[in-house]
Amino acid sequence: MENATLAVTGALLFLLLAGAGVIMLQIFLSKKESRWPGLVMPCISFAVALLAVLSVLLFTAVTSTTGYYDENGVFIEQAVTQITETSTVVISVVYVFMLYNIPTGILIAIYAACRGKRKKQRELEKMSVQDL
């Protein structure tokens, strides 16, 4: 039991440090002169969300193979496709899309905060140059 607790604690510590590293990297990239480096990580996060939605859509229809033996003892296969209701698929897609875009929203908020500070700093520099 003690080893399991230690493993969970180690995994949570690793995830916490990885999350802090991602946030620090986003802040660093957002403070660059060009605006494009700060948009790389939100774009990657959005692409991961789209892949998750695509995987939900691909695995909603489940096909299984069943069969039976006829009177001669020959096995006859039948593919059975079970299609999920449209409302269930839509709810699942929306839920997965929203859940996977939480990191995207956080990264965009960090980007907007850093770029807003940079914009104010540039305006102050322009005003000080005009005062000279």
VENUR-V839033 format. One record per backbone hydrogen bond with DSSP energy under -0.5 kcal/mol. CO is the residue of the C=O (numbers start at 1). NH is the residue of the N-H. E is the energy in kcal/mol with one decimal. If there is no record, write none. Layout:
BEGIN
co = [CO/CO]
nh = [NH/NH]
e = [E/E]
END
This chain:
BEGIN
co = [1/2/3/4/5/6/7/8/9/10/11/12/13/14/15/16/17/18/19/20/21/22/23/24/25/26/27/29/36/36/37/37/39/40/41/42/43/44/45/46/47/48/49/50/51/52/53/54/55/57/60/61/62/62/64/64/66/68/70/74/75/76/78/78/79/80/80/81/82/85/86/87/88/89/90/91/92/93/94/95/96/97/99/101/102/103/104/105/106/107/108/109/110/111/112/113/114/115/116/117/118/119/120/121/122/123/124/125/126/127/128]
nh = [5/6/7/8/9/10/11/12/13/14/15/16/17/18/19/20/21/22/23/24/25/26/27/28/29/30/31/32/39/40/40/41/43/44/45/46/47/48/49/50/51/52/53/54/55/56/57/58/59/60/62/63/64/82/66/80/78/76/73/70/77/68/66/80/81/64/82/83/62/89/90/91/92/93/94/95/96/97/98/99/100/101/102/105/106/107/108/109/110/111/112/113/114/115/116/117/118/119/120/121/122/123/124/125/126/127/128/129/130/131/132]
e = [-1.8/-2.0/-2.2/-2.4/-2.4/-2.3/-2.4/-2.6/-2.3/-2.3/-2.4/-2.3/-2.5/-2.6/-2.5/-2.2/-2.3/-2.2/-2.2/-2.5/-2.4/-2.3/-2.3/-2.4/-2.7/-2.4/-1.4/-1.0/-1.4/-0.5/-1.0/-0.5/-1.7/-2.3/-2.5/-2.3/-2.2/-2.1/-1.8/-2.2/-2.2/-2.1/-2.2/-2.5/-2.3/-1.9/-2.3/-2.3/-1.6/-0.8/-0.7/-0.5/-0.5/-3.0/-0.6/-3.5/-4.3/-3.4/-1.7/-2.3/-0.5/-2.0/-3.3/-0.6/-0.5/-2.8/-0.6/-0.6/-2.0/-1.9/-2.7/-2.3/-2.2/-2.7/-2.6/-2.5/-2.7/-2.6/-2.6/-2.5/-2.7/-1.0/-1.1/-2.4/-2.1/-2.7/-2.3/-2.1/-2.2/-2.3/-2.8/-2.3/-2.4/-2.7/-2.1/-1.8/-1.9/-2.4/-2.1/-2.1/-2.2/-2.2/-2.2/-2.0/-2.3/-2.2/-2.2/-2.0/-2.1/-1.8/-0.9]
END
